[in-house]
Amino acid sequence: MQEWDESSDQISKISSDLEKAKSLLQLVELREKDLKTKTEEFTTLIVEGYYELIKELITAIMSIDGYKTLSHELLVGYLAKFYKEFPASEIALIDQLRKTRNDIAYKGIIIQSEYLNRNKDNILAIILKLKHLTLKKLK
């Protein structure tokens, strides 16, 4: 994970974009429905999908707060710096998911079901927490 540095050229300060956040929430809902149809055979795609949900939710939060970045590392760094309700263990799991997703996308790594069995409850709890935070910020 890269620590949040507002002076980074990978970060843009923007006007708060509530519509983008709402659209991302709709996308999250669609992805969640899709993920519920997948069986253990699709563990790799499920893990990748969970990361995408987390990435989109953090992006929605940043949009509300008036920031934009294309760096996935800085997304995690943003959450770590500004949202202390996410303890280090959750930030570490999100960052691990980011790295795992990169391994899937760029190295063709196949994820074993044991990984998902060990982490699914914690991942789903993070997703729920991010959704609640996003909805709260939109009110």
C-alpha positions as CSV (number, residue, x, y, z in Angstrom):
1,M,0.0,0.0,0.0
2,Q,1.2,3.5,-0.8
3,E,0.6,6.1,1.9
4,W,-1.8,8.9,1.0
5,D,0.1,12.0,-0.2
6,E,-2.1,14.7,-1.4
7,S,0.8,16.3,-3.3
8,S,1.2,13.2,-5.5
9,D,0.7,13.7,-9.2
10,Q,-1.6,10.6,-9.0
11,I,-4.2,12.5,-7.0
12,S,-6.6,15.1,-8.2
13,K,-8.7,17.4,-6.0
14,I,-12.2,17.6,-7.6
15,S,-15.6,18.9,-6.6
16,S,-17.6,16.5,-4.6
17,D,-19.4,14.2,-7.1
18,L,-22.4,12.7,-5.4
19,E,-23.8,11.4,-8.8
20,K,-20.7,9.4,-9.4
21,A,-20.9,7.9,-6.0
22,K,-24.6,7.0,-6.5
23,S,-23.7,5.4,-9.9
24,L,-20.9,3.4,-8.3
25,L,-23.3,2.2,-5.6
26,Q,-25.6,0.9,-8.4
27,L,-22.7,-0.8,-10.0
28,V,-21.8,-2.4,-6.6
29,E,-25.4,-3.7,-6.4
30,L,-25.1,-5.3,-9.8
31,R,-21.7,-6.9,-9.0
32,E,-23.1,-8.3,-5.8
33,K,-26.0,-9.9,-7.6
34,D,-23.6,-11.4,-10.1
35,L,-21.3,-12.7,-7.4
36,K,-24.1,-14.5,-5.6
37,T,-24.7,-16.7,-8.7
38,K,-21.1,-18.0,-8.7
39,T,-20.1,-21.3,-7.2
40,E,-16.8,-22.5,-5.6
41,E,-15.6,-23.4,-9.1
42,F,-15.3,-19.6,-9.7
43,T,-13.3,-18.8,-6.6
44,T,-10.8,-16.7,-8.6
45,L,-13.5,-14.6,-10.2
46,I,-15.3,-14.2,-6.8
47,V,-12.1,-12.9,-5.1
48,E,-11.5,-10.6,-8.0
49,G,-15.1,-9.4,-7.8
50,Y,-14.9,-8.7,-4.1
51,Y,-11.8,-6.5,-4.7
52,E,-13.7,-4.7,-7.4
53,L,-16.6,-4.0,-5.0
54,I,-14.2,-2.6,-2.4
55,K,-12.3,-0.5,-5.0
56,E,-15.6,1.0,-6.3
57,L,-16.8,1.8,-2.8
58,I,-13.6,3.5,-1.8
59,T,-13.8,5.4,-5.1
60,A,-17.3,6.5,-4.3
61,I,-16.2,7.7,-0.9
62,M,-13.3,9.6,-2.4
63,S,-15.7,11.1,-5.0
64,I,-18.0,12.4,-2.2
65,D,-14.9,13.8,-0.4
66,G,-13.7,15.5,-3.5
67,Y,-10.7,13.4,-4.5
68,K,-9.8,11.2,-7.5
69,T,-7.0,8.8,-8.2
70,L,-6.4,6.0,-10.6
71,S,-3.9,4.4,-8.3
72,H,-5.3,1.4,-6.5
73,E,-2.6,1.7,-3.9
74,L,-3.6,5.3,-3.1
75,L,-7.2,4.2,-2.8
76,V,-6.2,1.9,0.1
77,G,-3.9,4.6,1.5
78,Y,-6.7,7.1,1.5
79,L,-9.0,4.8,3.5
80,A,-6.2,4.1,5.9
81,K,-5.4,7.8,6.5
82,F,-8.9,9.3,6.7
83,Y,-11.1,6.5,8.0
84,K,-9.8,5.2,11.3
85,E,-12.9,3.0,11.7
86,F,-11.0,0.6,9.5
87,P,-8.4,-1.0,11.7
88,A,-5.0,-2.0,10.4
89,S,-6.1,-5.6,10.0
90,E,-8.9,-4.6,7.6
91,I,-6.6,-2.2,5.7
92,A,-4.1,-5.1,5.4
93,L,-6.8,-7.4,4.1
94,I,-7.9,-4.9,1.5
95,D,-4.3,-4.4,0.4
96,Q,-3.8,-8.2,0.2
97,L,-6.9,-8.4,-2.0
98,R,-5.4,-5.6,-4.2
99,K,-2.2,-7.6,-4.7
100,T,-4.2,-10.8,-5.2
101,R,-6.3,-9.2,-7.9
102,N,-3.2,-7.9,-9.6
103,D,-1.8,-11.5,-9.6
104,I,-5.0,-12.7,-11.1
105,A,-5.1,-10.0,-13.8
106,Y,-1.4,-9.8,-14.7
107,K,0.0,-13.3,-13.8
108,G,-3.0,-15.5,-14.4
109,I,-2.9,-16.8,-10.8
110,I,-5.7,-19.2,-9.9
111,I,-7.0,-18.7,-6.3
112,Q,-7.8,-21.8,-4.2
113,S,-11.1,-22.1,-2.4
114,E,-9.3,-22.3,1.0
115,Y,-8.3,-18.6,0.6
116,L,-11.9,-17.6,0.2
117,N,-13.1,-19.9,3.0
118,R,-10.6,-18.2,5.3
119,N,-11.3,-14.6,4.3
120,K,-14.8,-14.4,3.0
121,D,-16.5,-13.3,6.3
122,N,-14.0,-10.5,6.9
123,I,-14.2,-9.4,3.2
124,L,-18.0,-9.3,3.3
125,A,-17.8,-7.3,6.6
126,I,-15.5,-4.8,5.0
127,I,-17.8,-4.4,2.0
128,L,-20.8,-3.9,4.2
129,K,-18.9,-1.3,6.3
130,L,-17.9,0.6,3.2
131,K,-21.5,0.5,1.8
132,H,-22.8,1.9,5.1
133,L,-20.2,4.6,5.1
134,T,-20.9,5.6,1.5
135,L,-24.7,5.7,2.2
136,K,-24.2,7.7,5.3
137,K,-22.0,10.2,3.5
138,L,-24.6,10.6,0.7
139,K,-27.3,11.6,3.2
